Each structure stands twice: as C-alpha cells, then as structure tokens.
Amino acid sequence: MDWNAISAIADSIAAIAVLVTLAYVSMQISQAKEQINLAGQRHRADAAREVLLSVSDSPELAHALAKLGGFSWGDYGLDEMRENVEVTAWCHAWMRTEEMNFRMNSPVQRATQDQLLKMWLSVPWAAKFWAENKAIYDVDFVTKMDGLHYELSRSSLAKPAEMSA
C-alpha cells in the first residue's frame, strides 16, 4: 500500500468522523430547542396557575370578577356567581397543571394521568367546563382530552349492554 492510498483512507475516516460529529451536534441542538420550548410552556402554565389560583383562593377577588361581567365564568348550578368564578379559576389552574404534566410525563405516567383525567371528565360539571373552555388550551392537549372523553363515552355506552347480557 502506498502513501496515497493511506492518505485517501485517512481522509475518508476523517470525513466520516466530521459527518458523525455534525449529526451529533444537530441532535444536541434539536434537544436544546425542545428543552427551551418546554421551559417556555412550563413558565406559561406556572404563571397562569398562579393568577388563577389567586382568584380561586380569594372570595373577595372572585366576587369582584363575578360582578364585572364580560367573561363567561360558567354556570355550574352554584348559589352564587362568586362560587362559579372560584370553581372555574380552580379548574383552569388544574387543567394548566395537567397540560404541563401531559408534556413532561413518561408513557407510564401518562397512563395514570389518563385515568385521573377520565375520572374528572366523567363528572358532568367537569365535562361541561372542558367543553366550554378547551379552545384556550394547546391543540395537542385538547386532542388528548377529547380522545379520553371519547373513550369514556364509548365505555359508558358499553356498560349498559354488558349489564343486560
């Protein structure tokens, strides 16, 4: 083997090493972008929860917001509009938490979260809250929740048939 052949082999190995390094750097940049995006979403969810929990934790603020009007706080059959405001604010805070959990959880953890969310959606006022407010949540989370609601409705329809069999 002459020096030209050895040089060509070395150049090929170096080129492959450069390509592998570029692929690795590209993967690292992609993961960093994903983490930055996730951190932004987490910050937005935390800020929303903080504001909404201040409403649900303060009867005075909830009462003032109920009197202002201009925003549908929902009607859950409670005696006072202030209570509807508190419930709606709490529900939004909780759903923002679950939306963030949806992004952060592993598939195994999501299975547990799915059961919790199905239980919540099985309650009529909670299902009503979701139907009236889902437009303000991210599309992927809405798709997940709507899928769970669909699964829940299918299992509810199947239960009477199973019971009569």
VENZITA-V999133 format. One record per pair of residues at least 12 apart in sequence whose ideal C-beta (glycine too) atoms are under 10 Angstrom apart, sorted by sequence separation. I is the first residue (numbers start at 0). J is the second residue. If there is no record, write none. Layout:
I_J, I_J
//
This chain:
68_80, 71_83, 72_84, 75_87, 100_112, 101_113, 129_141, 133_145, 72_85, 73_86, 74_87, 116_129, 65_79, 66_80, 70_84, 72_86, 73_87, 65_80, 66_81, 72_87, 75_90, 97_112, 100_115, 101_116, 129_144, 130_145, 133_148, 64_80, 65_81, 71_87, 72_88, 100_116, 129_145, 62_79, 64_81, 65_82, 67_84, 70_87, 73_90, 54_72, 61_79, 62_80, 63_81, 65_83, 66_84, 97_115, 129_147, 130_148, 61_80, 62_81, 65_84, 97_116, 129_148, 61_81, 62_82, 64_84, 65_85, 58_79, 60_81, 61_82, 63_84, 64_85, 59_81, 61_83, 62_84, 94_116, 97_119, 126_148, 58_81, 61_84, 62_85, 64_87, 58_82, 60_84, 61_85, 64_88, 120_144, 60_85, 61_86, 94_119, 119_144, 120_145, 126_151, 58_84, 61_87, 93_119, 126_152, 58_85, 61_88, 116_143, 117_144, 120_147, 121_148, 57_85, 60_88, 61_89, 116_144, 119_147, 120_148, 55_84, 56_85, 90_119, 120_149, 54_84, 55_85, 113_143, 117_147, 120_150, 121_151, 54_85, 55_86, 57_88, 94_125, 112_143, 113_144, 116_147, 117_148, 120_151, 121_152, 55_87, 56_88, 93_125, 115_147, 116_148, 119_151, 120_152, 54_87, 55_88, 56_89, 113_146, 114_147, 117_150, 118_151, 121_154, 54_88, 55_89, 90_124, 94_128, 109_143, 113_147, 117_151, 121_155, 53_88, 54_89, 55_90, 90_125, 93_128, 94_129, 101_136, 102_137, 112_147, 116_151, 51_87, 52_88, 55_91, 56_92, 101_137, 51_88, 52_89, 54_91, 55_92, 91_128, 102_139, 113_150, 117_154, 50_88, 51_89, 54_92, 55_93, 86_124, 90_128, 94_132, 98_136, 101_139, 102_140, 51_90, 52_91, 53_92, 86_125, 89_128, 90_129, 94_133, 97_136, 98_137, 101_140, 48_88, 51_91, 52_92, 95_135, 100_140, 50_91, 51_92, 52_93, 87_128, 91_132, 94_135, 95_136, 98_139, 99_140, 50_92, 51_93, 86_128, 90_132, 94_136, 98_140, 101_143, 48_91, 49_92, 51_94, 52_95, 97_140, 98_141, 101_144, 47_91, 48_92, 51_95, 52_96, 87_131, 91_135, 47_92, 48_93, 50_95, 87_132, 91_136, 95_140, 98_143, 48_94, 49_95, 94_140, 97_143, 98_144, 47_94, 48_95, 76_123, 77_124, 97_144, 44_92, 47_95, 48_96, 75_123, 76_124, 46_95, 47_96, 75_124, 44_94, 45_95, 74_124, 75_125, 94_144, 44_95, 45_96, 47_98, 48_99, 73_124, 76_127, 43_95, 44_96, 47_99, 75_127, 44_97, 74_127, 75_128, 44_98, 45_99, 73_127, 40_95, 43_98, 44_99, 73_128, 43_99, 44_100, 42_99, 74_131, 40_98, 41_99, 44_102, 73_131, 40_99, 72_131, 73_132, 71_131, 41_102, 71_132, 37_99, 40_102, 41_103, 40_103, 37_102, 36_102, 37_103, 47_135, 44_137, 43_137, 40_137
//
